[in-house]
Amino acid sequence: MSQRIQFSQHGGPEVLEQVDVPVVAPAAGEVRVRNHAIGLNFIDTYYRSGLYVPPSLPSGLGTEGAGVVEALGEGVEGLAVGDRVAYATGPLGAYGEHHYLPARHLVKLPDAISFEQAAAVMLKGLTTQYLLRQVHNLQAGETVLFHAAAGGVGSIACQWAKAIGARLIGVVGSAEKAERAKALGAWATIDRNREDVVQRVRELTDGKKCPVVYDSVGKNSWEISLDCVAPRGLLVSFGNASGAVTGVNLGVLAQKGSLFVTRPTLAGYADTAERLRAMADELFAMIASGKIEVDVGQRYPLAEAAEAQRQLAAGNTTGSTVLLP
């Protein structure tokens, strides 16, 4: 038997339950991975709460992890039992001792990167890759605004932007998180609880505002973010930490300077095995070069997944959180 975390109804962290499930052979085209570390992400809480709807209930949870290939389904090529692998785009079910997923969602893990590092960085690092390198190909000298700059994605974005030579203004929720973001490479920080974000952006950019604003907060920061985008600039809304953005009036985009808005997802950019591998290769190269350091800020036993989600939702975490089977 194998342990996994699942939920049978939507709600708060209390709906998560640990159950025993049989270990079975992977289906054709699939791989059974024995997890060594599992990533914790905000998107996991969206599925648990019902903001995102899982294929069925009861449902597993989580899409990110790292471990060892334990069994191959019929037709799987390019992988072997014993291979170290990581994943971030597969089906729900990473919160467990084992995960079954299509081979196309797996990438081989370089020996220099540990399982914990991979579980902590795959989803957030690949997200940062498509945000800074594909949604907008960030250039040296550009000044961008990034919400939650001391969080999981933000921590990597600060480092990646610095490596590019761009100026990242990080929005944070405390003086401690401001110090962290600066230490990671943020050019400047704004404490949203003590400062007027829009006013500070205008001061930092000499009134020009930012060509790109990255917003994972959602509902509570939507209007603020729009007011920080330069004319003909881009607002990248890639998360809903405070709730989903609804009732969008497209006329506002015209009023605020012919703005562009996009709501991208990792699945939309890593939509083929080839693209996924290319994105992962770039991420791993950034880590190997020392330009990005992976910070595992919190570790929880798999059985304490509910508490880990509570701390994440409360904003009490820094860097990445991993669950350990």
C-alpha positions in Angstrom: 0.0 0.0 0.0 1.0 3.6 -0.5 -0.1 6.7 1.3 -1.6 9.7 -0.4 -3.4 12.9 0.5 -6.8 13.4 -1.1 -10.1 15.3 -0.6 -13.7 14.2 -1.1 -15.3 17.6 -0.9 -14.2 21.2 -1.4 -13.4 23.4 1.6 -10.5 24.5 3.8 -7.4 22.6 4.6 -9.4 20.4 7.0 -11.0 18.5 4.1 -7.6 16.9 3.3 -7.3 13.3 4.4 -4.5 10.8 4.4 -5.5 7.4 2.9 -3.9 4.1 1.9 -4.1 3.2 -1.8 -2.8 0.1 -3.6 0.5 0.2 -5.6 -0.4 -0.8 -9.2 1.4 -1.1 -12.5 1.4 2.1 -14.6 -0.9 2.3 -17.6 0.4 2.4 -21.2 2.5 5.5 -21.7 2.7 6.2 -18.0 5.4 6.0 -15.4 5.2 5.2 -11.7 7.4 7.5 -9.7 8.4 7.0 -6.0 8.4 10.5 -4.7 11.3 11.7 -2.6 10.0 15.3 -2.2 6.8 17.1 -3.2 6.2 20.8 -4.0 3.6 22.9 -2.3 1.9 25.6 -4.4 -1.0 28.1 -4.3 -2.7 26.3 -7.2 -3.1 23.3 -4.8 -5.3 25.4 -2.6 -7.4 26.4 -5.6 -8.3 22.8 -6.4 -9.0 22.0 -2.8 -11.3 25.1 -2.3 -13.2 24.5 -5.6 -11.9 27.6 -7.4 -10.5 25.1 -9.9 -12.5 22.0 -10.5 -10.7 18.6 -10.4 -11.7 15.9 -12.9 -13.5 13.9 -10.2 -13.9 13.4 -6.5 -12.3 12.1 -4.4 -9.2 13.7 -5.9 -5.5 13.7 -5.3 -3.7 16.9 -5.1 -0.5 18.5 -6.3 1.3 18.5 -9.6 5.0 19.0 -8.6 7.5 16.6 -7.2 10.8 14.7 -7.7 11.8 11.1 -7.2 12.9 7.9 -8.9 11.2 6.0 -11.7 9.9 2.8 -10.2 8.0 1.2 -13.1 7.3 1.9 -16.8 4.1 1.4 -18.7 3.9 -0.1 -22.1 5.4 2.0 -24.9 7.4 4.4 -22.6 10.8 5.3 -24.2 13.7 7.5 -23.1 13.3 6.6 -19.4 14.5 3.7 -17.3 13.8 2.3 -13.9 16.0 4.1 -11.4 16.2 7.3 -13.3 16.0 10.5 -11.2 13.2 12.6 -12.5 11.1 15.7 -11.7 7.8 17.0 -12.9 5.4 19.9 -12.5 2.8 19.7 -15.3 1.3 16.3 -14.9 -2.2 15.3 -13.5 -3.2 15.9 -9.9 -1.8 13.4 -7.4 1.7 14.5 -6.4 0.8 14.5 -2.7 1.6 10.9 -2.1 4.4 8.3 -1.8 3.8 7.5 -5.4 2.6 9.4 -8.5 1.5 8.0 -11.8 1.8 10.3 -14.8 2.3 10.3 -18.5 6.0 10.1 -19.5 5.8 13.3 -21.5 5.4 15.2 -18.2 8.7 14.0 -16.8 12.2 15.5 -17.2 15.4 13.9 -16.1 17.0 15.4 -13.1 20.7 16.4 -13.2 22.8 14.8 -10.4 23.8 18.2 -9.2 20.2 19.0 -8.2 18.7 17.3 -5.1 15.2 16.0 -4.9 14.2 18.7 -2.5 15.6 21.4 -4.7 13.7 20.0 -7.7 10.4 19.7 -5.8 10.9 23.3 -4.6 11.8 24.8 -7.9 10.1 22.9 -10.8 6.7 24.6 -10.9 7.9 28.0 -9.6 11.0 27.9 -11.8 9.2 26.9 -14.9 6.6 29.6 -14.2 9.3 32.2 -13.8 10.9 31.0 -17.1 7.7 31.5 -19.1 6.9 34.8 -17.4 10.3 36.4 -17.9 11.4 34.6 -21.1 8.2 33.9 -23.1 5.2 36.0 -22.0 7.6 38.9 -22.1 11.2 38.4 -23.0 12.7 40.6 -20.3 15.6 42.7 -21.4 18.5 44.3 -19.5 17.6 47.8 -18.3 13.8 47.2 -18.2 12.0 48.0 -15.0 9.1 45.7 -14.0 6.8 45.3 -11.0 6.4 41.9 -9.4 3.9 41.2 -6.6 4.7 38.7 -3.8 8.4 39.1 -4.6 9.5 37.1 -1.5 7.2 34.2 -2.2 8.0 31.0 -4.1 7.9 32.4 -7.7 8.9 35.8 -6.6 12.1 34.5 -5.0 13.2 33.0 -8.3 12.0 35.9 -10.3 14.2 38.3 -8.3 17.3 36.3 -9.0 16.5 35.7 -12.7 15.7 39.3 -13.4 19.0 40.4 -11.7 20.9 37.8 -13.9 19.3 39.3 -17.0 20.2 42.9 -15.8 16.6 44.0 -15.4 15.3 46.1 -12.5 12.6 44.3 -10.6 10.5 46.2 -8.2 9.2 43.7 -5.6 5.9 44.2 -3.8 6.0 42.6 -0.4 4.0 42.4 2.8 6.6 43.2 5.5 9.9 44.7 6.2 11.4 41.3 6.7 10.2 40.2 3.2 11.5 43.4 1.7 15.0 42.5 3.0 14.7 39.0 1.6 13.6 40.3 -1.8 16.5 42.7 -1.9 18.9 40.1 -0.9 17.7 37.9 -3.8 18.2 40.6 -6.3 15.2 42.9 -6.3 16.3 46.4 -7.5 13.7 48.0 -5.1 10.9 46.9 -2.9 7.5 48.3 -1.8 5.7 47.3 1.4 2.1 47.2 0.4 1.0 47.4 4.0 2.9 50.6 4.7 3.3 52.3 1.3 1.2 53.4 -1.6 2.2 51.0 -4.3 1.1 53.2 -7.3 2.8 56.3 -5.9 6.0 54.5 -5.2 6.1 53.0 -8.7 5.7 56.4 -10.1 8.6 57.7 -7.9 10.9 54.8 -8.8 10.2 55.1 -12.6 10.2 59.0 -12.8 6.5 58.8 -13.6 6.9 56.4 -16.5 5.5 53.4 -14.7 6.3 49.8 -15.8 6.1 48.2 -19.2 5.2 44.9 -17.5 3.5 44.1 -14.2 3.4 40.5 -12.9 0.5 39.9 -10.5 -0.2 36.6 -8.7 -2.3 38.2 -6.0 -5.4 38.6 -8.1 -8.6 40.3 -6.8 -7.0 42.6 -4.2 -4.3 44.0 -6.4 -6.0 44.1 -9.8 -6.7 47.8 -9.8 -3.4 48.7 -8.3 -1.6 46.7 -10.9 -3.5 48.4 -13.8 -2.4 51.8 -12.4 1.2 50.7 -12.4 1.4 49.7 -16.1 2.9 52.1 -18.6 0.9 53.1 -21.7 0.7 50.2 -24.1 2.2 48.0 -21.4 1.3 44.5 -20.3 -0.3 43.2 -17.1 0.4 39.6 -16.5 -2.2 38.1 -14.1 -0.9 34.6 -13.2 -2.5 33.8 -9.8 -5.4 34.3 -7.5 -3.9 34.4 -4.0 -6.6 36.9 -2.8 -9.4 35.6 -5.1 -10.2 35.5 -8.8 -10.4 38.6 -10.9 -13.9 38.9 -12.2 -16.1 41.4 -13.9 -13.3 42.9 -16.0 -14.3 46.0 -18.0 -12.2 46.0 -21.1 -12.9 49.7 -21.5 -10.7 50.3 -18.5 -7.7 49.1 -20.5 -8.4 51.9 -23.0 -8.8 54.5 -20.3 -5.5 53.6 -18.6 -3.4 53.7 -21.8 -4.3 51.0 -24.4 -3.1 48.3 -22.0 -2.6 44.6 -22.7 -3.6 41.9 -20.2 -2.9 38.2 -20.3 -3.8 35.3 -18.0 -1.2 32.6 -18.8 -0.6 29.2 -17.3 2.3 26.9 -17.3 0.3 24.2 -19.1 -0.2 26.7 -21.9 3.5 27.3 -22.4 4.9 23.8 -21.6 2.3 22.2 -23.8 4.7 19.7 -25.5 7.4 17.4 -24.2 9.9 19.3 -26.2 9.0 22.7 -24.9 8.9 21.4 -21.3 12.4 19.9 -21.7 13.7 23.1 -23.2 12.3 25.2 -20.4 13.6 22.8 -17.7 17.0 22.8 -19.4 17.2 26.6 -19.1 16.1 26.5 -15.5 18.6 23.8 -14.6 21.4 25.7 -16.3 20.5 28.8 -14.3 20.7 26.8 -11.1 24.0 25.0 -12.1 25.6 28.4 -12.9 24.8 29.7 -9.5 22.6 32.5 -10.9 19.6 31.0 -9.1 19.8 29.5 -5.6 16.9 27.3 -4.6 15.7 28.1 -1.1 13.7 25.4 0.7 12.2 27.6 3.4 9.9 25.0 5.0 9.7 21.2 5.2 6.6 19.3 6.4 5.9 15.6 6.6 3.3 14.5 4.0 0.9 13.9 6.8 1.0 17.6 7.7 -0.1 18.8 4.3 -3.1 20.6 5.7 -1.0 22.7 8.1 1.5 23.4 5.3 -1.4 24.8 3.2 -2.6 26.9 6.2 0.8 28.5 6.6 1.1 29.2 2.8 -2.4 30.8 2.6 -1.6 33.0 5.7 1.5 34.4 4.1 3.7 32.9 6.7 6.1 31.1 4.4 9.2 32.4 2.6 10.8 30.7 -0.4 9.5 27.3 -1.2 7.8 24.6 0.9 8.2 20.9 0.3 6.3 17.9 1.7 8.4 14.8 2.5 6.8 11.3 2.2 
